[in-house]
Amino acid sequence: MKSHDKAQKNPPRILCIGMPVRDLTFRVGGVPARGSKENATHFDEICGGNALNAAIGIVRLGGRASVCGPMGDINETSSRFMFDRLAQEGIETRHIVHMPGLVTPISAVLVDPSGERTIVTFRDPELWKVKLPPTEALLDDCAAILTESRCAEFCTELCAEAVRRGIPVIVDVDRAMSLREGLLNASSHLVFSSEPLQETADIADDAEALRKIAKLTPSFLAGTRGARGTIWLDESGSIQETPAFPVHTVDTLGAGDIFHGAFALAITEGQELRQALRFASAAAALKCTRFGGALAAPGRAEVEALLGRGEVGSRVSIDR
């Protein structure tokens, strides 16, 4: 699927900050036991990484996206492969920082018959020392920032400046955060996966975890819970829930990233929070119905058709 339904004549540009990853994906009958071997029934080489996947979802849904973050040496195989793919998707790459002599992150992804994925990733530790381009260049014509919590070390200062300028900052939290983490206040929206939500708050209940974290940040707070949909706090601090959509899941790889990208786009479009979360859930659900990671992300018309049917249910996982 190539491009990409346009929601607006001049769609907003969302800056997606993270570490692009080259994904080597294998469909297997089951995850092999330690010391054993397993034959794959299918292989594919795709782009990956939270921010990059989200950017693909944004563009497919009619927005504009630029990717910012560290990659390996400009002459290495992974860099060339991913730049070609991003160009095909219409994603801006001028803010990517190539780091001489380093290797772009790479993952081996095993997808079992249920659609669940098992991932092994290598990220060169030197990549975390990246220095992003100047703030003015990054925030020029920027309608929102979408980043992942693991990148706090090199993007918190930029995110704080964006918040000061009234630019939404959406953080995909898929690792436990410190309760002193700067992104708690250098953000406008924090969307956790359930496990890191509970680990961050040190509370084994999503609702109570959200309430605890809400005492530390003015940001909108939500937790994605796979088949149980999304739990979130409204403006009055009351717990709300957005159910998942019922689909036949074959591949969850990248679904959570598509959720975050769709949610960020919806926020820039001025959608009300409940509507934005349903929009994101629909996009993630449709992605799960086909193989290909984020490259299987849906177009705008598909998402709006699903929303138009008004169906919700509990069979799709959106945690990445």
C-alpha positions in Angstrom: 0.0 0.0 0.0 1.5 3.3 -0.9 0.0 6.7 -0.4 -2.0 7.7 1.5 -5.3 9.4 2.0 -5.2 13.1 2.7 -7.2 14.3 5.6 -6.4 18.0 5.0 -5.0 20.1 2.1 -2.1 21.3 4.3 -1.7 18.5 6.9 0.3 19.2 10.1 3.9 18.1 10.3 4.7 15.9 13.3 8.3 15.5 14.4 8.9 11.9 15.3 12.0 11.5 17.5 13.5 8.1 18.1 15.9 5.4 16.9 15.1 3.9 13.5 15.6 0.2 13.4 16.1 -2.3 10.6 13.7 -5.2 11.2 14.4 -8.7 9.9 11.1 -10.5 10.4 10.4 -14.2 10.4 7.1 -16.0 10.5 7.5 -19.2 12.6 5.3 -22.0 13.8 6.5 -21.3 17.4 9.3 -19.5 19.2 12.2 -22.0 19.3 13.3 -23.3 22.7 16.8 -22.6 24.0 19.4 -24.5 21.9 16.8 -25.6 19.2 16.2 -24.6 15.6 13.0 -23.5 13.8 12.3 -23.1 10.1 10.6 -19.8 9.1 7.7 -19.9 6.6 8.3 -16.3 5.5 11.0 -13.6 5.7 10.8 -9.9 5.2 13.1 -6.9 5.7 11.3 -3.8 6.8 11.8 -0.5 8.6 11.1 -0.4 12.3 11.6 1.5 15.5 8.8 3.3 17.5 9.2 6.7 16.0 9.8 5.6 12.4 6.8 3.2 12.6 4.6 6.0 13.9 5.8 8.3 11.1 4.6 5.7 8.6 1.3 5.6 10.2 0.9 9.4 10.3 1.7 9.7 6.6 -0.7 6.8 5.7 -3.4 8.6 7.6 -2.9 11.9 5.7 -0.4 13.8 7.9 3.1 14.9 7.4 6.0 13.3 9.4 9.7 13.9 9.7 12.0 11.5 11.6 14.7 12.7 13.9 17.2 10.6 15.7 20.5 8.7 15.4 21.4 6.2 12.7 24.6 4.5 11.8 27.2 5.5 9.3 25.7 7.0 6.1 27.4 4.4 4.0 26.3 1.3 5.9 23.7 -1.1 4.3 21.0 -0.5 6.8 21.1 3.3 6.5 20.8 3.1 2.7 18.0 0.6 2.8 16.0 2.6 5.3 16.5 5.9 3.6 15.2 4.5 0.3 12.1 3.1 2.1 11.4 6.3 3.9 11.5 8.2 0.6 9.0 5.8 -0.8 6.7 6.6 2.1 7.1 10.3 1.7 8.6 10.8 5.2 11.1 13.7 5.7 14.6 12.6 6.7 16.6 15.8 6.8 16.7 15.7 10.7 18.2 12.2 10.9 21.7 12.3 12.4 24.2 9.8 10.9 27.0 8.8 13.3 30.2 7.9 11.5 31.5 4.4 12.2 28.3 3.2 14.0 25.7 0.7 13.1 22.0 1.4 12.7 20.0 -0.6 15.3 18.8 -4.0 13.9 16.2 -6.4 15.2 15.4 -10.1 14.6 11.6 -10.4 14.9 9.8 -13.8 15.2 6.0 -13.7 14.5 4.1 -16.7 15.7 0.7 -17.9 14.3 -1.2 -15.9 16.9 0.4 -12.7 15.6 2.5 -12.1 18.7 6.1 -11.1 18.1 9.3 -11.9 20.0 12.1 -9.3 19.3 15.8 -9.3 19.8 17.4 -5.8 19.1 20.9 -4.5 19.0 21.4 -0.8 19.6 25.0 0.5 19.7 25.4 2.3 23.1 27.3 5.1 21.3 24.1 6.1 19.5 22.7 7.5 22.7 25.3 10.2 22.6 23.7 11.8 19.6 23.3 15.6 19.5 20.1 16.6 17.7 20.0 19.4 15.2 19.3 23.0 16.5 16.0 23.6 18.3 14.8 26.3 15.9 15.3 24.0 12.9 13.4 21.2 14.5 10.5 23.3 15.8 10.0 25.3 12.6 6.6 24.3 11.1 6.2 21.7 13.8 2.6 20.9 14.8 3.6 18.3 17.4 6.4 16.1 18.7 6.0 12.4 19.1 8.8 10.6 20.9 9.6 7.5 22.9 10.5 7.5 26.6 13.8 5.7 26.0 15.0 8.8 24.1 14.6 11.1 27.1 18.4 11.5 27.4 18.7 13.4 24.2 15.3 14.9 23.6 13.9 16.2 26.9 15.3 19.7 26.5 13.8 20.0 23.1 10.4 18.7 24.3 10.4 21.1 27.2 11.0 24.0 24.8 8.2 22.7 22.6 5.8 22.7 25.6 6.8 26.2 26.4 5.8 27.2 22.9 2.4 25.5 23.2 3.4 22.6 20.8 1.9 19.3 21.9 4.5 16.6 22.9 3.2 13.0 22.9 5.4 10.5 24.6 5.1 6.7 23.9 6.1 5.1 27.2 7.0 1.5 26.6 9.7 1.3 29.3 9.3 2.1 33.0 10.1 5.7 33.8 11.6 7.3 36.9 9.1 9.4 38.8 11.7 12.1 38.5 11.9 11.8 34.8 12.0 15.1 33.0 9.6 14.0 30.3 6.8 13.8 32.9 6.7 17.6 32.7 8.3 18.1 29.2 5.2 16.6 27.6 1.5 17.3 27.0 0.4 13.6 26.6 1.9 10.5 28.1 0.6 7.2 26.7 1.9 4.2 28.5 1.7 0.5 27.8 0.2 -1.3 30.8 3.2 -3.0 32.2 5.5 0.1 32.2 2.6 2.1 33.6 2.4 -0.2 36.6 6.2 -0.4 36.9 6.5 3.4 36.8 4.0 3.9 39.6 4.9 0.7 41.5 1.2 -0.1 41.6 -0.3 -3.3 40.1 -3.5 -1.5 38.9 -3.7 0.7 35.8 -6.3 3.1 37.2 -4.4 3.6 40.5 -1.1 3.9 38.6 -2.6 6.7 36.5 -3.9 8.5 39.5 -0.5 8.4 41.2 1.4 9.7 38.2 -1.2 12.4 37.7 0.0 14.0 40.9 3.4 14.5 39.3 2.5 15.9 35.9 -0.1 18.1 34.2 0.1 15.9 31.1 -2.8 13.9 29.8 -2.4 10.3 30.9 -3.5 7.0 29.3 -2.5 3.4 29.3 -3.0 0.9 26.4 -4.0 -2.5 27.6 -4.2 -4.7 24.5 -7.4 -6.6 24.3 -8.9 -4.5 27.1 -8.6 -1.3 25.2 -7.3 2.0 26.6 -7.7 3.5 30.1 -7.3 7.2 30.6 -7.9 10.2 32.9 -10.3 12.9 31.8 -10.0 16.6 32.7 -11.7 16.1 36.0 -9.4 13.2 36.9 -12.1 10.5 36.4 -11.1 7.2 34.9 -12.4 6.6 31.4 -12.1 3.6 29.0 -11.9 3.3 25.3 -12.6 -0.3 24.1 -10.5 -2.1 21.4 -11.9 -3.0 18.0 -12.6 -6.7 17.2 -10.4 -7.9 14.4 -8.6 -11.1 13.4 -5.0 -10.5 14.5 -2.2 -11.9 12.4 0.7 -9.6 13.2 1.0 -7.2 16.2 4.4 -5.8 15.1 4.3 -2.0 15.0 0.6 -1.8 16.1 1.4 0.2 19.2 3.5 2.6 17.2 0.6 3.1 14.7 -1.6 3.8 17.7 0.7 6.5 18.9 1.1 8.0 15.5 -2.6 8.1 14.8 -3.2 9.6 18.3 -0.6 12.4 17.7 -2.2 13.2 14.3 -5.6 13.3 15.8 -4.4 15.7 18.5 -2.9 18.1 15.9 -6.3 17.9 14.0 -8.1 19.1 17.1 -10.0 15.9 17.7 -11.6 15.5 21.2 -9.7 13.1 23.4 -12.2 10.2 23.3 -12.5 10.6 19.5 -8.7 10.7 19.2 -8.3 7.5 21.2 -10.9 5.7 19.1 -9.2 6.9 15.9 -5.9 5.5 17.2 -7.4 2.2 18.3 -9.0 1.7 14.9 -5.8 2.4 13.1 -3.9 -0.1 15.3 -6.6 -2.7 15.0 -6.5 -2.6 11.2 -2.7 -2.8 11.2 -3.0 -6.1 13.2 -5.0 -7.7 10.4 -2.1 -8.0 8.0 1.6 -8.8 8.0 4.4 -6.3 7.4 4.9 -4.3 10.6 4.2 -0.6 10.2 4.3 -1.0 6.4 0.9 -2.7 6.8 -0.5 0.5 8.4 -4.0 1.5 7.1 -5.0 4.5 5.1 -7.5 7.2 6.3 -10.5 5.8 4.4 -10.1 2.4 6.0 -9.9 3.8 9.5 -12.9 6.1 9.0 -14.9 3.1 7.6 -14.2 1.1 10.7 -15.1 4.0 12.9 -18.3 4.4 10.9 -19.3 0.9 11.8 -19.0 1.8 15.4 -17.7 -1.7 16.4 -15.7 -2.2 19.5 -14.6 -5.4 21.1 -11.6 -7.1 22.8 -9.5 -9.2 20.4 -6.8 -6.9 19.3 -3.5 -6.2 21.1 -2.0 -2.7 20.7 1.0 -2.9 23.0 4.3 -2.7 21.2 
